């Protein structure tokens, strides 16, 4: 074979390899296309329309009138708008912080105490009971709790009266001072099952030798929980905080079912505030502006938490190495 033939063969091989790689990559786009079309139809186009409506004065019928950023200027001076975001902070506590703290303790007790003492079947049964509220439709759970909170014949007030604590009976959802705490209680109940399941899954990957070594060193259960369990569950804790915080910022269904933002506006949140402007007062442009600000805030919080998770995961892997 001549040197020219050898050179052409040598250069042709990489070209064929690159061509094959390009063809394979082009084939991948067909798998992405259905999801991309769904995202375009369900997320991108509606979000673009929402942004447009937020720049208009629109009552839901007729032709929208472009008014620029007037709706956003109104938001800055609207005390109800700011109150709705203050309530969101309370619901972040109820849907993210408290369930995470309770869930990690419950998961550790089930995994490290109940399972060894009473068997894995008992631990699995208890885990399923904690997860049951996640399976219930929000409408069903809301009706259940609304009945329990009923001031005259609800089970909570009835029980308090039966045990001689009738003075503690309250109009749980009708008193503007305590309604938000009653709703927070429901949200904690709804979220605990999710955190318990995630944390128990995380504990299943922890090396049992770590706990055995700690027991040999005389460490108490609490010391093992603080030094081993919490450190090993750092990735799961980050994931749970991200998902539950985002869910808390856009919470709508429990508020709609339980209080409709009341009494007055004591439990109103941005999602319900936007909904009421869309469908109750038919201020579509203003409701769209609220929804746009809410979407921006959720995006900022999600990105910040994802970056924290990334740094946390990198530190966790470095520590393991």
C-alpha positions as protocol buffer text, in pm:
chain_id: "A"
residue {
  index: 1
  type: UNK
  ca { x: 0 y: 0 z: 0 }
}
residue {
  index: 2
  type: UNK
  ca { x: 136 y: 342 z: -92 }
}
residue {
  index: 3
  type: UNK
  ca { x: 189 y: 617 z: 162 }
}
residue {
  index: 4
  type: UNK
  ca { x: -97 y: 822 z: 2 }
}
residue {
  index: 5
  type: UNK
  ca { x: -340 y: 530 z: 40 }
}
residue {
  index: 6
  type: UNK
  ca { x: -236 y: 485 z: 402 }
}
residue {
  index: 7
  type: UNK
  ca { x: -284 y: 856 z: 471 }
}
residue {
  index: 8
  type: UNK
  ca { x: -629 y: 863 z: 311 }
}
residue {
  index: 9
  type: UNK
  ca { x: -731 y: 556 z: 508 }
}
residue {
  index: 10
  type: UNK
  ca { x: -604 y: 715 z: 828 }
}
residue {
  index: 11
  type: UNK
  ca { x: -804 y: 1038 z: 771 }
}
residue {
  index: 12
  type: UNK
  ca { x: -1118 y: 859 z: 652 }
}
residue {
  index: 13
  type: UNK
  ca { x: -1154 y: 656 z: 970 }
}
residue {
  index: 14
  type: UNK
  ca { x: -1202 y: 957 z: 1202 }
}
residue {
  index: 15
  type: UNK
  ca { x: -1445 y: 1111 z: 949 }
}
residue {
  index: 16
  type: UNK
  ca { x: -1657 y: 794 z: 951 }
}
residue {
  index: 17
  type: UNK
  ca { x: -1648 y: 786 z: 1332 }
}
residue {
  index: 18
  type: UNK
  ca { x: -1758 y: 1150 z: 1353 }
}
residue {
  index: 19
  type: UNK
  ca { x: -2032 y: 1089 z: 1099 }
}
residue {
  index: 20
  type: UNK
  ca { x: -2160 y: 790 z: 1295 }
}
residue {
  index: 21
  type: UNK
  ca { x: -2158 y: 992 z: 1620 }
}
residue {
  index: 22
  type: UNK
  ca { x: -2346 y: 1278 z: 1452 }
}
residue {
  index: 23
  type: UNK
  ca { x: -2608 y: 1040 z: 1314 }
}
residue {
  index: 24
  type: UNK
  ca { x: -2658 y: 883 z: 1658 }
}
residue {
  index: 25
  type: UNK
  ca { x: -2695 y: 1225 z: 1819 }
}
residue {
  index: 26
  type: UNK
  ca { x: -2946 y: 1328 z: 1554 }
}
residue {
  index: 27
  type: UNK
  ca { x: -3148 y: 1019 z: 1639 }
}
residue {
  index: 28
  type: UNK
  ca { x: -3170 y: 1120 z: 2004 }
}
residue {
  index: 29
  type: UNK
  ca { x: -3374 y: 1432 z: 1918 }
}
residue {
  index: 30
  type: UNK
  ca { x: -3669 y: 1215 z: 1820 }
}
residue {
  index: 31
  type: UNK
  ca { x: -3689 y: 1092 z: 2180 }
}
residue {
  index: 32
  type: UNK
  ca { x: -3674 y: 1448 z: 2315 }
}
residue {
  index: 33
  type: UNK
  ca { x: -3938 y: 1580 z: 2073 }
}
residue {
  index: 34
  type: UNK
  ca { x: -4255 y: 1454 z: 2253 }
}
residue {
  index: 35
  type: UNK
  ca { x: -4141 y: 1598 z: 2586 }
}
residue {
  index: 36
  type: UNK
  ca { x: -4032 y: 1922 z: 2422 }
}
residue {
  index: 37
  type: UNK
  ca { x: -4369 y: 1962 z: 2249 }
}
residue {
  index: 38
  type: UNK
  ca { x: -4548 y: 1891 z: 2577 }
}
residue {
  index: 39
  type: UNK
  ca { x: -4334 y: 2147 z: 2759 }
}
residue {
  index: 40
  type: UNK
  ca { x: -4401 y: 2401 z: 2485 }
}
residue {
  index: 41
  type: UNK
  ca { x: -4778 y: 2344 z: 2494 }
}
residue {
  index: 42
  type: UNK
  ca { x: -4825 y: 2313 z: 2870 }
}
residue {
  index: 43
  type: UNK
  ca { x: -4556 y: 2542 z: 3014 }
}
residue {
  index: 44
  type: UNK
  ca { x: -4384 y: 2776 z: 2769 }
}
residue {
  index: 45
  type: UNK
  ca { x: -4683 y: 2905 z: 2571 }
}
residue {
  index: 46
  type: UNK
  ca { x: -4913 y: 2955 z: 2876 }
}
residue {
  index: 47
  type: UNK
  ca { x: -4632 y: 3128 z: 3063 }
}
residue {
  index: 48
  type: UNK
  ca { x: -4568 y: 3360 z: 2769 }
}
residue {
  index: 49
  type: UNK
  ca { x: -4940 y: 3440 z: 2750 }
}
residue {
  index: 50
  type: UNK
  ca { x: -4946 y: 3503 z: 3124 }
}
residue {
  index: 51
  type: UNK
  ca { x: -4657 y: 3749 z: 3091 }
}
residue {
  index: 52
  type: UNK
  ca { x: -4843 y: 3929 z: 2813 }
}
residue {
  index: 53
  type: UNK
  ca { x: -5166 y: 3952 z: 3013 }
}
residue {
  index: 54
  type: UNK
  ca { x: -4972 y: 4085 z: 3313 }
}
residue {
  index: 55
  type: UNK
  ca { x: -4884 y: 4390 z: 3100 }
}
residue {
  index: 56
  type: UNK
  ca { x: -5247 y: 4457 z: 3012 }
}
residue {
  index: 57
  type: UNK
  ca { x: -5576 y: 4563 z: 3162 }
}
residue {
  index: 58
  type: UNK
  ca { x: -5804 y: 4268 z: 3089 }
}
residue {
  index: 59
  type: UNK
  ca { x: -6133 y: 4153 z: 3240 }
}
residue {
  index: 60
  type: UNK
  ca { x: -6138 y: 3812 z: 3074 }
}
residue {
  index: 61
  type: UNK
  ca { x: -6355 y: 3920 z: 2781 }
}
residue {
  index: 62
  type: UNK
  ca { x: -6294 y: 4173 z: 2509 }
}
residue {
  index: 63
  type: UNK
  ca { x: -5958 y: 4298 z: 2394 }
}
residue {
  index: 64
  type: UNK
  ca { x: -5668 y: 4337 z: 2642 }
}
residue {
  index: 65
  type: UNK
  ca { x: -5541 y: 4695 z: 2672 }
}
residue {
  index: 66
  type: UNK
  ca { x: -5165 y: 4730 z: 2702 }
}
residue {
  index: 67
  type: UNK
  ca { x: -5070 y: 4929 z: 3016 }
}
residue {
  index: 68
  type: UNK
  ca { x: -4703 y: 4836 z: 3056 }
}
residue {
  index: 69
  type: UNK
  ca { x: -4586 y: 4771 z: 3411 }
}
residue {
  index: 70
  type: UNK
  ca { x: -4879 y: 4934 z: 3591 }
}
residue {
  index: 71
  type: UNK
  ca { x: -4996 y: 4603 z: 3738 }
}
residue {
  index: 72
  type: UNK
  ca { x: -4651 y: 4543 z: 3885 }
}
residue {
  index: 73
  type: UNK
  ca { x: -4643 y: 4895 z: 4028 }
}
residue {
  index: 74
  type: UNK
  ca { x: -4978 y: 4826 z: 4195 }
}
residue {
  index: 75
  type: UNK
  ca { x: -4839 y: 4507 z: 4344 }
}
residue {
  index: 76
  type: UNK
  ca { x: -4561 y: 4694 z: 4522 }
}
residue {
  index: 77
  type: UNK
  ca { x: -4816 y: 4905 z: 4706 }
}
residue {
  index: 78
  type: UNK
  ca { x: -5074 y: 4632 z: 4769 }
}
residue {
  index: 79
  type: UNK
  ca { x: -5066 y: 4520 z: 5136 }
}
residue {
  index: 80
  type: UNK
  ca { x: -5264 y: 4207 z: 5053 }
}
residue {
  index: 81
  type: UNK
  ca { x: -4995 y: 4100 z: 4807 }
}
residue {
  index: 82
  type: UNK
  ca { x: -4724 y: 4131 z: 5072 }
}
residue {
  index: 83
  type: UNK
  ca { x: -4945 y: 3960 z: 5331 }
}
residue {
  index: 84
  type: UNK
  ca { x: -4985 y: 3663 z: 5099 }
}
residue {
  index: 85
  type: UNK
  ca { x: -4608 y: 3622 z: 5079 }
}
residue {
  index: 86
  type: UNK
  ca { x: -4572 y: 3654 z: 5457 }
}
residue {
  index: 87
  type: UNK
  ca { x: -4819 y: 3368 z: 5489 }
}
residue {
  index: 88
  type: UNK
  ca { x: -4605 y: 3171 z: 5243 }
}
residue {
  index: 89
  type: UNK
  ca { x: -4317 y: 3193 z: 5491 }
}
residue {
  index: 90
  type: UNK
  ca { x: -4539 y: 3034 z: 5755 }
}
residue {
  index: 91
  type: UNK
  ca { x: -4635 y: 2759 z: 5512 }
}
residue {
  index: 92
  type: UNK
  ca { x: -4268 y: 2694 z: 5428 }
}
residue {
  index: 93
  type: UNK
  ca { x: -4225 y: 2625 z: 5799 }
}
residue {
  index: 94
  type: UNK
  ca { x: -4528 y: 2394 z: 5791 }
}
residue {
  index: 95
  type: UNK
  ca { x: -4447 y: 2211 z: 5467 }
}
residue {
  index: 96
  type: UNK
  ca { x: -4067 y: 2210 z: 5463 }
}
residue {
  index: 97
  type: UNK
  ca { x: -3894 y: 2278 z: 5793 }
}
residue {
  index: 98
  type: UNK
  ca { x: -4119 y: 2102 z: 6043 }
}
residue {
  index: 99
  type: UNK
  ca { x: -4189 y: 1790 z: 5829 }
}
residue {
  index: 100
  type: UNK
  ca { x: -3817 y: 1758 z: 5754 }
}
residue {
  index: 101
  type: UNK
  ca { x: -3723 y: 1780 z: 6121 }
}
residue {
  index: 102
  type: UNK
  ca { x: -4000 y: 1543 z: 6233 }
}
residue {
  index: 103
  type: UNK
  ca { x: -3950 y: 1309 z: 5937 }
}
residue {
  index: 104
  type: UNK
  ca { x: -3580 y: 1253 z: 5996 }
}
residue {
  index: 105
  type: UNK
  ca { x: -3643 y: 1166 z: 6363 }
}
residue {
  index: 106
  type: UNK
  ca { x: -3935 y: 933 z: 6282 }
}
residue {
  index: 107
  type: UNK
  ca { x: -3736 y: 762 z: 6004 }
}
residue {
  index: 108
  type: UNK
  ca { x: -3440 y: 710 z: 6235 }
}
residue {
  index: 109
  type: UNK
  ca { x: -3663 y: 564 z: 6507 }
}
residue {
  index: 110
  type: UNK
  ca { x: -3835 y: 329 z: 6260 }
}
residue {
  index: 111
  type: UNK
  ca { x: -3511 y: 221 z: 6095 }
}
residue {
  index: 112
  type: UNK
  ca { x: -3275 y: 198 z: 6392 }
}
residue {
  index: 113
  type: UNK
  ca { x: -3510 y: 108 z: 6677 }
}
residue {
  index: 114
  type: UNK
  ca { x: -3847 y: -30 z: 6563 }
}
residue {
  index: 115
  type: UNK
  ca { x: -3710 y: -248 z: 6282 }
}
residue {
  index: 116
  type: UNK
  ca { x: -3439 y: -424 z: 6491 }
}
residue {
  index: 117
  type: UNK
  ca { x: -3669 y: -466 z: 6794 }
}
residue {
  index: 118
  type: UNK
  ca { x: -4000 y: -558 z: 6632 }
}
residue {
  index: 119
  type: UNK
  ca { x: -3908 y: -659 z: 6276 }
}
residue {
  index: 120
  type: UNK
  ca { x: -3905 y: -494 z: 5937 }
}
residue {
  index: 121
  type: UNK
  ca { x: -4275 y: -572 z: 5875 }
}
residue {
  index: 122
  type: UNK
  ca { x: -4381 y: -357 z: 6169 }
}
residue {
  index: 123
  type: UNK
  ca { x: -4155 y: -74 z: 6052 }
}
residue {
  index: 124
  type: UNK
  ca { x: -4294 y: -103 z: 5698 }
}
residue {
  index: 125
  type: UNK
  ca { x: -4652 y: -94 z: 5828 }
}
residue {
  index: 126
  type: UNK
  ca { x: -4584 y: 218 z: 6033 }
}
residue {
  index: 127
  type: UNK
  ca { x: -4411 y: 380 z: 5737 }
}
residue {
  index: 128
  type: UNK
  ca { x: -4717 y: 310 z: 5523 }
}
residue {
  index: 129
  type: UNK
  ca { x: -4947 y: 467 z: 5783 }
}
residue {
  index: 130
  type: UNK
  ca { x: -4735 y: 781 z: 5785 }
}
residue {
  index: 131
  type: UNK
  ca { x: -4749 y: 792 z: 5405 }
}
residue {
  index: 132
  type: UNK
  ca { x: -5127 y: 748 z: 5386 }
}
residue {
  index: 133
  type: UNK
  ca { x: -5204 y: 1126 z: 5386 }
}
residue {
  index: 134
  type: UNK
  ca { x: -4995 y: 1160 z: 5070 }
}
residue {
  index: 135
  type: UNK
  ca { x: -5225 y: 914 z: 4894 }
}
residue {
  index: 136
  type: UNK
  ca { x: -5547 y: 1090 z: 4994 }
}
residue {
  index: 137
  type: UNK
  ca { x: -5679 y: 1350 z: 4747 }
}
residue {
  index: 138
  type: UNK
  ca { x: -5643 y: 1700 z: 4888 }
}
residue {
  index: 139
  type: UNK
  ca { x: -6019 y: 1752 z: 4860 }
}
residue {
  index: 140
  type: UNK
  ca { x: -6087 y: 1445 z: 5076 }
}
residue {
  index: 141
  type: UNK
  ca { x: -5822 y: 1540 z: 5332 }
}
residue {
  index: 142
  type: UNK
  ca { x: -5956 y: 1897 z: 5342 }
}
residue {
  index: 143
  type: UNK
  ca { x: -6315 y: 1786 z: 5402 }
}
residue {
  index: 144
  type: UNK
  ca { x: -6192 y: 1547 z: 5674 }
}
residue {
  index: 145
  type: UNK
  ca { x: -6002 y: 1819 z: 5859 }
}
residue {
  index: 146
  type: UNK
  ca { x: -6280 y: 2073 z: 5807 }
}
residue {
  index: 147
  type: UNK
  ca { x: -6515 y: 1833 z: 5984 }
}
residue {
  index: 148
  type: UNK
  ca { x: -6262 y: 1773 z: 6263 }
}
residue {
  index: 149
  type: UNK
  ca { x: -6217 y: 2149 z: 6310 }
}
residue {
  index: 150
  type: UNK
  ca { x: -6594 y: 2220 z: 6312 }
}
residue {
  index: 151
  type: UNK
  ca { x: -6657 y: 2428 z: 6628 }
}
residue {
  index: 152
  type: UNK
  ca { x: -6987 y: 2268 z: 6741 }
}
residue {
  index: 153
  type: UNK
  ca { x: -6962 y: 1897 z: 6658 }
}
residue {
  index: 154
  type: UNK
  ca { x: -6605 y: 1854 z: 6530 }
}
residue {
  index: 155
  type: UNK
  ca { x: -6409 y: 1573 z: 6693 }
}
residue {
  index: 156
  type: UNK
  ca { x: -6136 y: 1806 z: 6827 }
}
residue {
  index: 157
  type: UNK
  ca { x: -6368 y: 2036 z: 7023 }
}
residue {
  index: 158
  type: UNK
  ca { x: -6594 y: 1746 z: 7123 }
}
residue {
  index: 159
  type: UNK
  ca { x: -6297 y: 1558 z: 7269 }
}
residue {
  index: 160
  type: UNK
  ca { x: -6176 y: 1867 z: 7454 }
}
residue {
  index: 161
  type: UNK
  ca { x: -6520 y: 1914 z: 7611 }
}
residue {
  index: 162
  type: UNK
  ca { x: -6547 y: 1544 z: 7703 }
}
residue {
  index: 163
  type: UNK
  ca { x: -6218 y: 1552 z: 7897 }
}
residue {
  index: 164
  type: UNK
  ca { x: -6306 y: 1875 z: 8075 }
}
residue {
  index: 165
  type: UNK
  ca { x: -6097 y: 2109 z: 7860 }
}
residue {
  index: 166
  type: UNK
  ca { x: -6385 y: 2288 z: 7693 }
}
residue {
  index: 167
  type: UNK
  ca { x: -6212 y: 2620 z: 7752 }
}
residue {
  index: 168
  type: UNK
  ca { x: -5954 y: 2520 z: 7490 }
}
residue {
  index: 169
  type: UNK
  ca { x: -6220 y: 2462 z: 7223 }
}
residue {
  index: 170
  type: UNK
  ca { x: -6187 y: 2710 z: 6939 }
}
residue {
  index: 171
  type: UNK
  ca { x: -6342 y: 2810 z: 6611 }
}
residue {
  index: 172
  type: UNK
  ca { x: -6027 y: 2676 z: 6448 }
}
residue {
  index: 173
  type: UNK
  ca { x: -6091 y: 2788 z: 6090 }
}
residue {
  index: 174
  type: UNK
  ca { x: -6321 y: 3079 z: 6173 }
}
residue {
  index: 175
  type: UNK
  ca { x: -6089 y: 3279 z: 6398 }
}
residue {
  index: 176
  type: UNK
  ca { x: -5850 y: 3498 z: 6202 }
}
residue {
  index: 177
  type: UNK
  ca { x: -5591 y: 3478 z: 6481 }
}
residue {
  index: 178
  type: UNK
  ca { x: -5558 y: 3098 z: 6480 }
}
residue {
  index: 179
  type: UNK
  ca { x: -5679 y: 2990 z: 6135 }
}
residue {
  index: 180
  type: UNK
  ca { x: -5331 y: 3001 z: 5984 }
}
residue {
  index: 181
  type: UNK
  ca { x: -5198 y: 2772 z: 6258 }
}
residue {
  index: 182
  type: UNK
  ca { x: -5486 y: 2529 z: 6200 }
}
residue {
  index: 183
  type: UNK
  ca { x: -5398 y: 2516 z: 5831 }
}
residue {
  index: 184
  type: UNK
  ca { x: -5029 y: 2475 z: 5912 }
}
residue {
  index: 185
  type: UNK
  ca { x: -5117 y: 2173 z: 6126 }
}
residue {
  index: 186
  type: UNK
  ca { x: -5294 y: 2012 z: 5830 }
}
residue {
  index: 187
  type: UNK
  ca { x: -4996 y: 2080 z: 5602 }
}
residue {
  index: 188
  type: UNK
  ca { x: -4753 y: 1923 z: 5849 }
}
residue {
  index: 189
  type: UNK
  ca { x: -4979 y: 1615 z: 5867 }
}
residue {
  index: 190
  type: UNK
  ca { x: -4986 y: 1595 z: 5487 }
}
residue {
  index: 191
  type: UNK
  ca { x: -4610 y: 1626 z: 5439 }
}
residue {
  index: 192
  type: UNK
  ca { x: -4462 y: 1404 z: 5712 }
}
residue {
  index: 193
  type: UNK
  ca { x: -4524 y: 1082 z: 5519 }
}
residue {
  index: 194
  type: UNK
  ca { x: -4323 y: 1204 z: 5220 }
}
residue {
  index: 195
  type: UNK
  ca { x: -4022 y: 1296 z: 5432 }
}
residue {
  index: 196
  type: UNK
  ca { x: -4032 y: 969 z: 5629 }
}
residue {
  index: 197
  type: UNK
  ca { x: -4030 y: 758 z: 5311 }
}
residue {
  index: 198
  type: UNK
  ca { x: -3742 y: 954 z: 5156 }
}
residue {
  index: 199
  type: UNK
  ca { x: -3532 y: 943 z: 5472 }
}
residue {
  index: 200
  type: UNK
  ca { x: -3592 y: 572 z: 5530 }
}
residue {
  index: 201
  type: UNK
  ca { x: -3480 y: 508 z: 5173 }
}
residue {
  index: 202
  type: UNK
  ca { x: -3167 y: 712 z: 5246 }
}
residue {
  index: 203
  type: UNK
  ca { x: -3097 y: 520 z: 5565 }
}
residue {
  index: 204
  type: UNK
  ca { x: -3109 y: 192 z: 5376 }
}
residue {
  index: 205
  type: UNK
  ca { x: -2785 y: 287 z: 5197 }
}
residue {
  index: 206
  type: UNK
  ca { x: -2596 y: 369 z: 5520 }
}
residue {
  index: 207
  type: UNK
  ca { x: -2329 y: 113 z: 5610 }
}
residue {
  index: 208
  type: UNK
  ca { x: -2450 y: -74 z: 5923 }
}
residue {
  index: 209
  type: UNK
  ca { x: -2087 y: -101 z: 6033 }
}
residue {
  index: 210
  type: UNK
  ca { x: -2098 y: 268 z: 6124 }
}
residue {
  index: 211
  type: UNK
  ca { x: -2371 y: 208 z: 6381 }
}
residue {
  index: 212
  type: UNK
  ca { x: -2203 y: -110 z: 6508 }
}
residue {
  index: 213
  type: UNK
  ca { x: -1876 y: 73 z: 6562 }
}
residue {
  index: 214
  type: UNK
  ca { x: -2059 y: 355 z: 6741 }
}
residue {
  index: 215
  type: UNK
  ca { x: -2234 y: 106 z: 6972 }
}
residue {
  index: 216
  type: UNK
  ca { x: -1901 y: -58 z: 7053 }
}
residue {
  index: 217
  type: UNK
  ca { x: -1766 y: 285 z: 7145 }
}
residue {
  index: 218
  type: UNK
  ca { x: -2060 y: 332 z: 7382 }
}
residue {
  index: 219
  type: UNK
  ca { x: -2245 y: 597 z: 7179 }
}
residue {
  index: 220
  type: UNK
  ca { x: -2607 y: 655 z: 7277 }
}
residue {
  index: 221
  type: UNK
  ca { x: -2892 y: 651 z: 7023 }
}
residue {
  index: 222
  type: UNK
  ca { x: -2899 y: 1031 z: 7018 }
}
residue {
  index: 223
  type: UNK
  ca { x: -2523 y: 1051 z: 6961 }
}
residue {
  index: 224
  type: UNK
  ca { x: -2553 y: 805 z: 6672 }
}
residue {
  index: 225
  type: UNK
  ca { x: -2841 y: 1007 z: 6532 }
}
residue {
  index: 226
  type: UNK
  ca { x: -2647 y: 1333 z: 6551 }
}
residue {
  index: 227
  type: UNK
  ca { x: -2311 y: 1211 z: 6422 }
}
residue {
  index: 228
  type: UNK
  ca { x: -2410 y: 937 z: 6175 }
}
residue {
  index: 229
  type: UNK
  ca { x: -2774 y: 965 z: 6069 }
}
residue {
  index: 230
  type: UNK
  ca { x: -2784 y: 1340 z: 6008 }
}
residue {
  index: 231
  type: UNK
  ca { x: -2451 y: 1341 z: 5824 }
}
residue {
  index: 232
  type: UNK
  ca { x: -2541 y: 1044 z: 5605 }
}
residue {
  index: 233
  type: UNK
  ca { x: -2881 y: 1192 z: 5516 }
}
residue {
  index: 234
  type: UNK
  ca { x: -2748 y: 1530 z: 5402 }
}
residue {
  index: 235
  type: UNK
  ca { x: -2826 y: 1465 z: 5031 }
}
residue {
  index: 236
  type: UNK
  ca { x: -3180 y: 1349 z: 5110 }
}
residue {
  index: 237
  type: UNK
  ca { x: -3241 y: 1644 z: 5344 }
}
residue {
  index: 238
  type: UNK
  ca { x: -3137 y: 1883 z: 5068 }
}
residue {
  index: 239
  type: UNK
  ca { x: -3372 y: 1718 z: 4816 }
}
residue {
  index: 240
  type: UNK
  ca { x: -3664 y: 1721 z: 5060 }
}
residue {
  index: 241
  type: UNK
  ca { x: -3610 y: 2088 z: 5147 }
}
residue {
  index: 242
  type: UNK
  ca { x: -3604 y: 2182 z: 4778 }
}
residue {
  index: 243
  type: UNK
  ca { x: -3920 y: 1996 z: 4682 }
}
residue {
  index: 244
  type: UNK
  ca { x: -4121 y: 2092 z: 4991 }
}
residue {
  index: 245
  type: UNK
  ca { x: -4016 y: 2459 z: 4983 }
}
residue {
  index: 246
  type: UNK
  ca { x: -4126 y: 2491 z: 4620 }
}
residue {
  index: 247
  type: UNK
  ca { x: -4452 y: 2313 z: 4705 }
}
residue {
  index: 248
  type: UNK
  ca { x: -4509 y: 2554 z: 4995 }
}
residue {
  index: 249
  type: UNK
  ca { x: -4459 y: 2860 z: 4777 }
}
residue {
  index: 250
  type: UNK
  ca { x: -4720 y: 2744 z: 4526 }
}
residue {
  index: 251
  type: UNK
  ca { x: -4963 y: 2586 z: 4774 }
}
residue {
  index: 252
  type: UNK
  ca { x: -5322 y: 2630 z: 4663 }
}
residue {
  index: 253
  type: UNK
  ca { x: -5550 y: 2327 z: 4707 }
}
residue {
  index: 254
  type: UNK
  ca { x: -5545 y: 2307 z: 5091 }
}
residue {
  index: 255
  type: UNK
  ca { x: -5622 y: 2680 z: 5116 }
}
residue {
  index: 256
  type: UNK
  ca { x: -5900 y: 2652 z: 4860 }
}
residue {
  index: 257
  type: UNK
  ca { x: -6062 y: 2358 z: 5038 }
}
residue {
  index: 258
  type: UNK
  ca { x: -6017 y: 2469 z: 5400 }
}
residue {
  index: 259
  type: UNK
  ca { x: -6048 y: 2849 z: 5419 }
}
residue {
  index: 260
  type: UNK
  ca { x: -6064 y: 3015 z: 5074 }
}
residue {
  index: 261
  type: UNK
  ca { x: -5800 y: 3252 z: 5208 }
}
residue {
  index: 262
  type: UNK
  ca { x: -6010 y: 3352 z: 5509 }
}
residue {
  index: 263
  type: UNK
  ca { x: -6134 y: 3441 z: 5753 }
}
residue {
  index: 264
  type: UNK
  ca { x: -6090 y: 3775 z: 5584 }
}
residue {
  index: 265
  type: UNK
  ca { x: -5745 y: 3743 z: 5431 }
}
residue {
  index: 266
  type: UNK
  ca { x: -5572 y: 3573 z: 5726 }
}
residue {
  index: 267
  type: UNK
  ca { x: -5466 y: 3264 z: 5527 }
}
residue {
  index: 268
  type: UNK
  ca { x: -5438 y: 3402 z: 5174 }
}
residue {
  index: 269
  type: UNK
  ca { x: -5133 y: 3293 z: 4973 }
}
residue {
  index: 270
  type: UNK
  ca { x: -4999 y: 3416 z: 4636 }
}
residue {
  index: 271
  type: UNK
  ca { x: -5149 y: 3128 z: 4434 }
}
residue {
  index: 272
  type: UNK
  ca { x: -5496 y: 3184 z: 4581 }
}
residue {
  index: 273
  type: UNK
  ca { x: -5457 y: 3562 z: 4553 }
}
residue {
  index: 274
  type: UNK
  ca { x: -5383 y: 3521 z: 4183 }
}
residue {
  index: 275
  type: UNK
  ca { x: -5675 y: 3278 z: 4144 }
}
residue {
  index: 276
  type: UNK
  ca { x: -5920 y: 3518 z: 4314 }
}
residue {
  index: 277
  type: UNK
  ca { x: -5812 y: 3800 z: 4084 }
}
residue {
  index: 278
  type: UNK
  ca { x: -5855 y: 3578 z: 3781 }
}
residue {
  index: 279
  type: UNK
  ca { x: -6194 y: 3428 z: 3863 }
}
residue {
  index: 280
  type: UNK
  ca { x: -6358 y: 3629 z: 4143 }
}
residue {
  index: 281
  type: UNK
  ca { x: -6282 y: 3993 z: 4066 }
}
residue {
  index: 282
  type: UNK
  ca { x: -6196 y: 3918 z: 3698 }
}
residue {
  index: 283
  type: UNK
  ca { x: -5885 y: 4135 z: 3716 }
}
residue {
  index: 284
  type: UNK
  ca { x: -5702 y: 3903 z: 3480 }
}
residue {
  index: 285
  type: UNK
  ca { x: -5408 y: 4133 z: 3415 }
}
residue {
  index: 286
  type: UNK
  ca { x: -5346 y: 4188 z: 3785 }
}
residue {
  index: 287
  type: UNK
  ca { x: -5382 y: 3817 z: 3862 }
}
residue {
  index: 288
  type: UNK
  ca { x: -5135 y: 3739 z: 3584 }
}
residue {
  index: 289
  type: UNK
  ca { x: -4886 y: 3983 z: 3739 }
}
residue {
  index: 290
  type: UNK
  ca { x: -4918 y: 3806 z: 4075 }
}
residue {
  index: 291
  type: UNK
  ca { x: -4864 y: 3470 z: 3904 }
}
residue {
  index: 292
  type: UNK
  ca { x: -4556 y: 3602 z: 3720 }
}
residue {
  index: 293
  type: UNK
  ca { x: -4397 y: 3731 z: 4040 }
}
residue {
  index: 294
  type: UNK
  ca { x: -4475 y: 3401 z: 4212 }
}
residue {
  index: 295
  type: UNK
  ca { x: -4314 y: 3205 z: 3926 }
}
residue {
  index: 296
  type: UNK
  ca { x: -4005 y: 3426 z: 3946 }
}
residue {
  index: 297
  type: UNK
  ca { x: -3978 y: 3377 z: 4321 }
}
residue {
  index: 298
  type: UNK
  ca { x: -4018 y: 2999 z: 4293 }
}
residue {
  index: 299
  type: UNK
  ca { x: -3747 y: 2990 z: 4025 }
}
residue {
  index: 300
  type: UNK
  ca { x: -3506 y: 3195 z: 4238 }
}
residue {
  index: 301
  type: UNK
  ca { x: -3566 y: 2979 z: 4546 }
}
residue {
  index: 302
  type: UNK
  ca { x: -3534 y: 2656 z: 4344 }
}
residue {
  index: 303
  type: UNK
  ca { x: -3206 y: 2766 z: 4181 }
}
residue {
  index: 304
  type: UNK
  ca { x: -3062 y: 2878 z: 4516 }
}
residue {
  index: 305
  type: UNK
  ca { x: -3156 y: 2549 z: 4683 }
}
residue {
  index: 306
  type: UNK
  ca { x: -3023 y: 2345 z: 4390 }
}
residue {
  index: 307
  type: UNK
  ca { x: -2690 y: 2523 z: 4412 }
}
residue {
  index: 308
  type: UNK
  ca { x: -2681 y: 2457 z: 4784 }
}
residue {
  index: 309
  type: UNK
  ca { x: -2760 y: 2090 z: 4717 }
}
residue {
  index: 310
  type: UNK
  ca { x: -2480 y: 2070 z: 4458 }
}
residue {
  index: 311
  type: UNK
  ca { x: -2224 y: 2215 z: 4699 }
}
residue {
  index: 312
  type: UNK
  ca { x: -2358 y: 1995 z: 4978 }
}
residue {
  index: 313
  type: UNK
  ca { x: -2333 y: 1681 z: 4761 }
}
residue {
  index: 314
  type: UNK
  ca { x: -1979 y: 1766 z: 4652 }
}
residue {
  index: 315
  type: UNK
  ca { x: -1877 y: 1816 z: 5014 }
}
residue {
  index: 316
  type: UNK
  ca { x: -2048 y: 1490 z: 5109 }
}
residue {
  index: 317
  type: UNK
  ca { x: -1862 y: 1296 z: 4839 }
}
residue {
  index: 318
  type: UNK
  ca { x: -1530 y: 1457 z: 4938 }
}
residue {
  index: 319
  type: UNK
  ca { x: -1591 y: 1360 z: 5300 }
}
residue {
  index: 320
  type: UNK
  ca { x: -1669 y: 1000 z: 5200 }
}
residue {
  index: 321
  type: UNK
  ca { x: -1347 y: 980 z: 4998 }
}
